[in-house]
Amino acid sequence: MLVFISCSQKSEIVSKSAISVYTSLYPLQHFTKWIMPEAQIQVLIPSQIDPHNFEPSLKDIQKLFNANMVVYLGNTDIDRWIDKIKDELTLKGIKVVRLQDYIAFKKYSLGSEIDPHIWLDPILVLEIIKVIKDKAQELYPDKKDMYEKNFSLYSEKLKELDRDYKKALSNCSLKEVIGSHEFLNYLSARYGFNFHFIVHEPEEEPPLKKIQKLKNLIKQSSIGYIICEPEGEKIAKTLSEETGVKILKFNTFHQISTIDYFQAMRDNLEVLKTALNCK
């Protein structure tokens, strides 16, 4: 299959003058658009599909061979399949941006699997757009000034967001946050709170032992809230009903949204301030 695809011609590019970029995930599409607003940037994994369970079709792979640039995370359970074809893509002259080669990812709390949720940390997003900017300038040196200007604009916005998080989460009476699944490792490490989760992935069934442990934590630490993304609402509801804690909605920003990253993250900040009882 890979031999067939790598020998194919770029017949699906919309126009000869268009810059075609594919990203594996929606947040990477969103960030690439900040730097390269003139490009046609498309996301491979549909928003209605759990990215952890996405299986690319032959047509999906073909799209990558028709691109000028491909941006993805790396060796994660979301898009590691691109690793298998990255050398063929490079041989075809496609700029392959594997973020894991430039950014330090963390592992999940259990096992050796890498946590992909780097886009929930504003400082890591700053690193992401710097990599995208650098690689875009290599591919299109005539657009260097525009890419640099866009990077400067959004880097300042991200630094401001980071300052807002530090200030808002610096005076809180709680240090423990419970979430529906494991999506806050980067954010909790950045801003100094302890993150506990009901299940590792949303489709899992929570072990009774884990539920009891969280019940004890809720009682000992006077926790009043569970935060969850839409997919984890059912899981959060079970613990909520058994303990009386309330549920707060958190935007993990992995699906196409009508609001931009900065608004989503400021909404999330309000959720965290409530959960951590910040003044």
N, C-alpha and C positions, 0 to 999 in steps of 0.2 A: 504494500500500500504506500509506504513512504517513498519507495523508488518511483512509483507512478506519479505521486504528487510532486516530488522534487523535480521531475522532468517536465512538468506541465508549464504552459505559457500563462502569462499574466493577462488573461482574457477578460476578467471580470472587473478590472479597474474602471471606475466610472468615467474618468477622463484622463488624458495624458498629463494635464497640468495639475490635477488634484493630488494632494498628499494624503495617502491612505494609511491610517494607523488603526491597529487593533489592540485592544487591551483585554485581559482575561476577565476583569471585574469592573463593576460600575464605578467604584471610587477611583480606580486608576484612570478610567475614561474621564471622569470629572476633573482630576488633577492635570491630566495631559492637556485638556482643553484650556486650562489656565495659561499654559505656556505656549501652546500651538493653536490659537483660536481659528486660524485659517485652514486647518486640516480637517479632513473628514475622519472623525474618530468614532469607532464602533466598538461595542463590548460583545464579547463572545458568549458569556454565560447569561442566559435570559434571567430577568429579575424574578420571575415566578418560580424558578427552580432553585432548590437548595444547592448552593455552589459546592458544598462538600460531596454531593452525590452526582455532580454533572459528568456525563460521559460524552466526549466530542464525537460528532459524526464525521464521515468522510468529507462532507460539504463544509463543516466547520474548519477542518484542517486545511482544506483547499483555500479558504479565505485568507489564511495566514500567508500562504505562498503568493497571494495577490496583493500583499501589503508592502508599504515602504518601511514601516516600523511596527514592531510588536513589543508591547510592554506587559510584563507579568511578574508575579511574585518570585517563583522559584520552586524549591523542593518542599511544597506544602501539599496538603491533601486537597487543595482547591485546583491548582493548575500545574502540578508537576509533570503532567503528560506533555507539556510543551518542551520540557527538557529533552525528550526523546527525539524531537525534530529540530532543535535549535541549531545544530551544526548544518543541517541541510538548508535551513532558512538563511543562515549566514552565507553559505556558498552561493545562494541565489542573489546575494547583494542586499538582503533585507537587514535593517538595523534591529538586532534583537537586544532588548533591554531587560535583563534579568536582575531584578532589584536586590535579590539576596546576595548578589556578588558585590554589592556596595553598602548594604545596610545590615546591621547586626540584628537578626531575628532572635526571639526567645523560643524556648520549647514550652509545650504545655506542662502543667504541673505533674502529670503522670505520663510515663513512657518517653519515647524519643521523638514524637511527632512535633513538628514546628508549628507554632501559633501564627496564623496569617494576619491577625487583626491589627497590623501596624498603623492603619489609617485612622485609628481612634486616638492616636498620640500626635498632637500638633507638631511637636519637634521632629518626629519621624516623618511626618508629611513634608516638612521643610526639606528633609534629606531626600525624599522621593522626588520632589519637583526639581531639586538641584541635579539629580541624576538625569531626569528627563530633559532638562534644559541643556546639560552638557552634551548628551547624545543627539539631541535635535540640532545643536550647533555643528556637530561633526558632520551630520548628514546634509544640512543646509546652511553652510557658512555665510551665505548672502543674507540670511535672516537673523544673524547673530545678535544684532542690536535690539531687534524686537523681542527675541526670546529673553535677552538679559533684562530688558525693561519689565516684561511680564513677571519674570522671576523676582525681581526686586519688589514689585508691587505686592505679590502674594506672600513673599517671605516676611514682609513687615506685618501683614495681616495675621499670619500664623504666630509671629512673635507676640503680637498683641493678645491673641487668643490664649497663648501660653501664660502670659502675665495675668490675665483675668482668672484663669484656673488656679494659679498659684495663690493669688490674693483671696479668692473666694473659698478655697479649701484649706486655708492656713489656720482658721480658728473654728474648729468643729469639735463637738463634745464626743462624737463617736469616731472610731477608726475602722469599724467592720462594715462591709457591704456584702449583702447576699444577692446574687444574680441567678437568673434561670439557667444559663449555661456559661461556659468558660469563654467570655469575650472581653474581659477587662484587665487582662494581665499587664498590658503595656501602660494603660492609663493609670492603674493603681500603683505601678512601680514609679511612674513619673511624678505622681502627686501625693504619694505617701499614705495611702490607705490600704487596708487588707481586704482582698477580694475572695469571697467564698462562693461556690456555685453548686446548684442542685445536681445538674448533670453535665457531663463533658460536652455532648452534642444534643440538640433539641429533640431528636427522635428517640433518645434513650429513655429507659424506665429508671427512675431514681431508686437506688437500693434502700431498703428499710433502715439499714445501719446509718446511711448518709442522712436520711431524713431525721432520725433521732439525734444525730450529732448537731444538725442545724437547729433543731428545736432547742437543744441545750444552749447553743450559742445565742439564740434569740433571747432566751430567758436571762442568761448571765450578762449579756451586753445591752439589754434593753433596746434591742433593734425593733424598729417600728415599720420597716418597709422591705419589700423585695423588688428589685428592678428587673425588668425583662424586656426582651424584644418581642415583636408580634408572634414569632414562631414558638416562643417559650411560655405563652400565656397560660396554657393548660397545665403545664408543670408548676408554674408559680402559683396558680390558683389552688392546687392541692395543698401546698405548704401554707398558704394564706388562710385557708379554711380551717386548718388544724391548729394554727397558732394565733390567728386574729390580726396578723400584720397585714398592712395594705400593699397594693401593687402599684408600682410606678412604671410608666412606659419609657423605654430608652430606645433611641434611634441608632442602630448599629451601622447605618449608612452603607449597607452592602447591596441595597436595592435602589432602583431608579426612584428619585424623589422629586417633588415639586419645589422643595426648598434647597438652598445651597448648603455646602459643608459648614460654613461658619454659623449659620442660623441653627442647623441641626446640633452642632456641638455646644452652642450657647443654651439651647433647650436642654441638652443632656447635662450641662453644668447645673442648671436649676434642679434637675432630678437628683443629682449627687449631693447638692447642698441640703436638700430635704432629707435624703436618706442618711446623711452623716450628721444631721442636726447642726448645721453651720450657722454662725451668727453673721 
